[in-house]
């Protein structure tokens, strides 16, 4: 892992103060270039959010029931979401076909898991593969039934650690292209080297099959063309983005577009999940966010 410098600590302190104050909402128009079809679809897509720095937010609290204690396959996790009255909340609005999205990342971004817990009584249950030791953070993301802004889910973040040998992997430097474990190439074509802070931008990602052919159409995944979540590589805050193109719509030049707003300066690791050829593929890219 990288060592935090003085400037990084300042940014971390600012982020904590923002969360303590109740967070911020971001509403700005994008000025990034895009195809006309992309721009038309972008007008109805909600802005992204950034959160998960606390286990308490918006009157909701994450209550630990079963926490990971070892590495291995199918490690159980169980938790409750408590409301303002201290009682478990068991129903939320659907967000990309699921009431609850749950993420686990290791602090070097080398382990990423996205699962959907099942409710048993008043407790949410899931299991994740943890191949190595180290410091991790889990995120529970949901949209309350009484929300006034369904574009911004509540995200509760909880740290945990797994003992044992740990093989840390440096976070890859920002790059325009990456290759999935299944051989697909994903390349940023929005031509914005350093993304602006607190300003909306369209991230355009060109997807190519292993033989270099542009993907003409994606299969529906979680009710959409894909799913992308980013994590700040130092603060471990979460940023969730939705695809602009409607589910099942043809992709222009194999490009899938996401509207993004980043609330902290630094680097983010983005995890794109998409379905093609009957398989789920995950691509990881690092992006830089400046002033």
C-alpha positions in Angstrom: 0.0 0.0 0.0 1.0 3.6 -0.5 2.1 5.8 2.3 -0.2 8.8 3.0 1.5 12.2 2.7 0.5 15.3 4.5 -1.7 16.5 1.6 -3.5 13.1 1.6 -4.2 13.4 5.3 -5.8 16.8 4.7 -8.0 15.4 2.0 -9.0 12.5 4.3 -9.9 14.9 7.1 -12.0 17.0 4.7 -13.8 13.9 3.6 -14.6 12.8 7.1 -15.9 16.3 7.9 -18.2 16.2 4.9 -19.7 12.9 6.0 -20.2 14.2 9.5 -22.0 17.1 8.2 -24.5 14.9 6.3 -22.8 14.7 2.9 -23.2 16.8 -0.1 -25.4 16.5 -3.2 -23.9 17.3 -6.6 -25.9 18.7 -9.4 -23.9 20.1 -12.4 -24.2 19.8 -16.1 -21.6 18.0 -18.1 -19.3 19.7 -20.6 -17.5 16.7 -21.9 -17.8 15.8 -25.6 -20.0 12.9 -26.5 -22.0 11.5 -29.4 -25.5 13.0 -29.8 -27.1 9.7 -28.9 -25.1 9.6 -25.6 -26.1 13.2 -24.8 -29.8 12.5 -25.3 -29.7 9.5 -23.0 -27.6 11.2 -20.4 -30.3 13.7 -19.6 -32.4 11.2 -17.8 -29.7 9.3 -15.9 -29.1 10.1 -12.2 -25.9 11.5 -11.1 -23.5 9.3 -9.2 -22.8 9.6 -5.5 -19.8 9.1 -3.3 -20.0 7.7 0.3 -19.5 4.7 2.5 -17.0 6.4 4.8 -19.2 5.7 7.9 -21.3 2.9 9.2 -24.0 5.5 10.1 -25.7 7.7 7.5 -29.1 9.3 7.1 -30.4 7.8 10.3 -29.4 4.3 9.3 -26.8 2.2 11.0 -25.0 -1.0 10.1 -25.2 -3.6 12.8 -22.6 -6.5 12.7 -24.0 -10.0 13.2 -21.4 -12.3 11.5 -18.1 -10.8 10.4 -15.3 -12.5 8.3 -12.7 -14.0 10.6 -10.6 -16.0 8.1 -9.7 -16.2 4.5 -11.2 -18.9 2.1 -14.2 -19.6 0.0 -17.8 -18.7 0.8 -16.9 -16.8 4.0 -20.2 -16.0 5.7 -21.3 -12.4 6.5 -24.5 -11.3 8.2 -25.7 -7.9 9.3 -28.8 -5.8 10.1 -29.7 -2.3 8.9 -31.2 -0.3 11.8 -33.4 2.7 11.3 -33.8 5.8 13.4 -35.9 4.0 16.0 -33.2 1.4 16.4 -35.2 -1.4 14.9 -34.1 -3.5 11.8 -35.3 -2.3 8.4 -36.1 -5.1 6.0 -37.5 -3.4 2.9 -36.0 -1.0 0.4 -36.6 0.3 -3.1 -35.2 -1.8 -5.9 -32.0 -0.4 -7.3 -31.0 -2.2 -10.6 -33.4 -5.0 -9.7 -31.9 -5.5 -6.1 -33.0 -4.1 -2.7 -29.4 -4.5 -1.4 -26.1 -4.2 -3.2 -23.1 -5.3 -1.1 -19.4 -4.8 -1.9 -16.2 -6.0 -0.4 -12.8 -4.5 -1.4 -9.3 -4.9 0.0 -7.4 -1.7 0.6 -5.0 -2.4 -2.2 -8.0 -2.9 -4.6 -6.7 -6.3 -5.6 -9.9 -8.0 -4.2 -13.3 -6.8 -5.3 -16.6 -8.6 -4.6 -20.2 -7.5 -5.5 -23.0 -9.7 -4.2 -26.6 -9.3 -3.2 -27.5 -10.5 0.3 -30.7 -12.5 1.1 -33.0 -11.5 3.9 -33.7 -14.0 6.6 -36.0 -12.6 9.2 -34.5 -9.2 10.0 -30.9 -10.1 9.0 -29.2 -9.9 5.7 -26.9 -12.9 4.8 -24.3 -13.4 2.1 -20.9 -15.1 1.6 -17.8 -13.9 -0.2 -14.5 -15.4 -1.3 -11.5 -13.9 0.5 -8.4 -15.4 -1.0 -5.9 -13.5 1.1 -5.4 -11.7 4.4 -5.3 -7.9 4.8 -7.4 -4.9 5.6 -10.8 -4.8 3.9 -14.0 -2.7 3.8 -17.5 -3.8 3.2 -20.3 -1.6 1.8 -24.1 -2.0 2.1 -26.0 0.1 -0.4 -29.7 0.6 -0.5 -32.5 3.1 -1.2 -34.9 3.8 1.6 -38.6 3.5 0.9 -39.2 7.1 2.1 -36.3 8.7 0.2 -36.7 12.1 -1.2 -34.0 11.5 -3.8 -33.8 7.9 -5.2 -30.8 8.9 -7.3 -28.6 8.8 -4.1 -28.7 5.5 -2.2 -27.5 5.3 1.4 -24.1 3.6 1.6 -22.8 2.3 4.9 -19.2 1.3 5.1 -17.6 -1.0 7.7 -13.9 -2.0 8.0 -12.6 -5.4 8.9 -9.4 -7.4 8.7 -8.4 -10.9 7.8 -5.3 -12.4 9.6 -2.6 -14.4 7.9 -0.1 -13.8 5.1 -0.9 -11.0 2.8 0.5 -10.4 -0.6 -0.3 -6.7 -1.3 -0.4 -5.6 -4.9 0.3 -2.0 -5.8 -2.7 -0.2 -7.3 -2.1 0.1 -11.1 -1.4 3.7 -12.3 -4.1 5.5 -14.3 -4.4 3.9 -17.7 -6.8 4.2 -20.6 -7.1 0.5 -21.3 -7.4 -2.8 -19.4 -8.0 -6.4 -20.2 -10.5 -8.6 -18.3 -9.6 -12.1 -17.1 -11.8 -13.3 -20.0 -9.8 -11.5 -22.6 -12.1 -8.5 -23.3 -10.4 -5.1 -23.8 -12.0 -2.0 -22.2 -10.6 1.4 -23.2 -11.5 4.8 -22.1 -12.2 7.0 -25.1 -13.5 10.1 -23.4 -10.1 11.7 -23.7 -10.1 13.3 -20.2 -6.8 12.4 -18.7 -7.5 13.9 -15.3 -11.1 14.1 -14.3 -12.3 17.3 -12.6 -13.4 17.4 -8.9 -17.1 17.9 -8.1 -18.1 18.1 -11.8 -20.0 15.7 -13.9 -18.3 14.0 -16.8 -19.3 11.2 -19.2 -17.0 8.2 -19.1 -17.0 6.5 -22.4 -15.7 3.0 -22.4 -15.1 1.0 -25.6 -15.6 -2.7 -25.2 -13.9 -5.2 -27.5 -14.1 -9.0 -27.6 -10.9 -11.1 -27.4 -10.5 -10.9 -31.2 -10.8 -7.1 -31.2 -14.4 -6.9 -32.5 -16.5 -4.0 -31.0 -19.3 -5.3 -28.8 -22.5 -4.4 -30.7 -24.9 -5.2 -27.9 -24.6 -6.3 -24.2 -26.8 -8.7 -22.4 -28.8 -7.3 -19.5 -27.0 -7.4 -16.2 -29.0 -6.2 -13.1 -31.6 -4.7 -15.4 -29.1 -2.5 -17.3 -26.3 -2.6 -19.8 -23.8 -2.9 -17.0 -22.8 -1.9 -13.5 -19.9 0.2 -12.4 -18.6 1.1 -8.9 -15.5 3.1 -8.0 -13.5 3.2 -4.8 -11.1 5.9 -3.7 -7.7 4.1 -3.4 -6.9 5.8 -0.1 -10.1 6.8 1.6 -12.1 3.8 0.3 -15.2 5.8 -0.3 -17.6 4.3 -2.9 -18.9 6.0 -6.0 -21.7 4.2 -7.9 -22.5 5.0 -11.6 -25.3 3.8 -13.9 -24.9 3.3 -17.6 -26.4 6.0 -19.9 -27.5 3.7 -22.7 -30.8 1.9 -22.1 -30.7 -1.8 -21.5 -30.5 -3.7 -24.7 -29.8 -0.7 -26.9 -27.1 -1.1 -29.5 -23.7 0.3 -28.6 -22.2 3.0 -30.8 -18.7 1.8 -31.8 -18.9 -0.7 -28.9 -19.0 2.2 -26.4 -20.8 2.1 -23.0 -21.2 5.5 -21.3 -21.4 6.3 -17.6 -22.1 9.7 -15.9 -19.6 10.2 -13.1 -19.1 12.7 -10.3 -16.1 12.4 -8.0 -16.2 14.0 -4.6 -12.6 13.5 -3.5 -9.3 14.3 -5.2 -6.9 11.4 -5.9 -7.2 8.1 -7.6 -10.2 5.8 -8.0 -10.3 2.2 -9.0 -13.3 1.6 -11.2 -14.9 -1.9 -11.5 -17.1 -2.4 -14.6 -19.3 -5.5 -14.7 -21.0 -6.4 -18.0 -22.5 -9.5 -19.5 -21.7 -10.8 -23.0 -21.6 -14.2 -24.6 -23.5 -15.7 -21.7 -20.8 -14.7 -19.1 -20.2 -11.9 -16.6 -17.0 -10.0 -17.2 -15.3 -7.6 -14.8 -12.9 -4.8 -15.9 -10.8 -2.7 -13.5 -9.4 0.7 -14.4 -7.7 3.4 -12.4 -8.6 7.0 -13.0 -7.1 10.3 -11.6 -9.2 13.1 -10.2 -7.7 16.5 -9.9 -8.8 20.0 -8.9 
